[in-house]
């Protein structure tokens, strides 16, 4: 007797699900908006715009000229930051938004936060492409240090995945986690060197770098705009935190998963 | 070779109802309160109840097991445990092979996506790969009968179309074990029939099916075995006809208080030529046995027999008096048996039978027991209503009606 559905591995099925759910989210987002694909670059563009405005403001206050490199650095940090923020928001909501599926069909539930991060990563990809084109025109970038970019981005994605899994489970049990995440994320931009260089913190720069996103963003800006490799110590620290986040997120998620359908 | 595909071993599931903190805003003050007032009034004890209590059964390959029971009997909990959506508090559920659940077909759909996109989305959720879906796409769409609507967002679908497409996807997953929860009630009659055929086909192909339904006819029709759940316990198991009968009797025969009556109806049974049963073919002959018992001497009694449709509307009645029988006189402590033969020219569906015990001349009612038993009628003619007139199309062509075939 032929079983129509081929006996594929769990991993293949898992990936099919993640890809399909991410595709669904992307498709819906672009379907609902008249702007279509432009939507992917609008949010990062706004964040970059805000960053540039801050730069001009600071420059005017300090009586300095704003140079292209500073603006480019702000842009290079803003786009991944926008991805980080959107991923966390979206992932936090992912289980609640799919409560029908959580309670009705058995799926490995971690596909929801993972797909949420993946769909945001697609936006990030589009925005990055636009940014690359702009940077190429302004003559910034292109150095050997670019080899560090994938590692730094990977760290950021790992951080999003770990936090996303943990927060999605937390939001399922406590509905106000969502609002807490919103508030924290909104203020986090002030404590993360996105719109300004980390040196602005002076003596306390290392305190600012304890935020694991900071070394990644600073490293990215340095690699893309400054053409220098990221600081090994801080990068290792950020990657370590990201890995720990991932492991912790997965463990917490697995621990709590049996109760999802009952408590949602 | 061990043919058991589903094994449920002493499974119990406890649910907690009561104070649940579902926001930090509630939880934090509650924790603080608990910490501050150690000796204070304890938190309201969470009310616990067993949704399933020590349930065990096995299902073999290619077998179809029907699960019946009233609301809150634990049927859905059982399916969710089998589907790994919930985890049992005690006991174990073992499933060999790929499992797919057909539980509320709309769960996987997104209203903004088109029919085509939703087929892929829902198919993936149910465990098909992209190639599987592509290969079966035409079969799925053909089954649903929604070919023209594949590029329409499903939010524009009627609820029937929505459910049809959902069932069509789920019916083509081809798992080893299929859980079905009350989905055959969707769509029109034609689609329901197609669903039944598809289910039969799936069972024939060797898929194990667990079928939860309030549609006893479908359970009788599809399943080789059935299980009756009542308040989380298995109260009957065996042939579907017996189990559905037990279910109907349990649900119908509420507490009957016969203590104060001078005479009462002690028993009502429906049987076919081969003995008591619930499933009859339209036009088949059935016998209703009514047993009367008297506490004091009663005179001039007659028995009325009533038939109600599935919605408890009375659609037929007769009485021994009108059938020309002599009045019944009962001694104190006397017992009387009356058996009525019926030809069941009824439309397919569920019907309830009952009896009324009356005095022949002054219409005094001694006892009324209706509904007392239920029967399920099957017919090869798809007719609706109550009566079965066995329609047959004898002319079906262009042209005027021939003389004598239409109205004068």
Interface residues (C-beta under 8 A of the other chain):
Chain A: X1 X3 X4 X5 X6 X7 X8 X12 X13 X16 X17 X20 X24 X27 X28 X31 X32 X100 X101 X103 X104 X105 X106 X107 X173 X174 X175 X176 X177 X180 X258 X261 X262 X263
Chain B: X15 X20 X21 X22 X23 X24 X25 X27 X80 X83 X84 X85 X86 X87 X98 X99 X101 X103 X104 X106 X107 X108 X110 X112 X113 X117 X120 X121 X124 X125 X126 X127 X128 X129 X130 X131 X132 X135 X136 X172 X173 X174 X175 X176 X205 X206
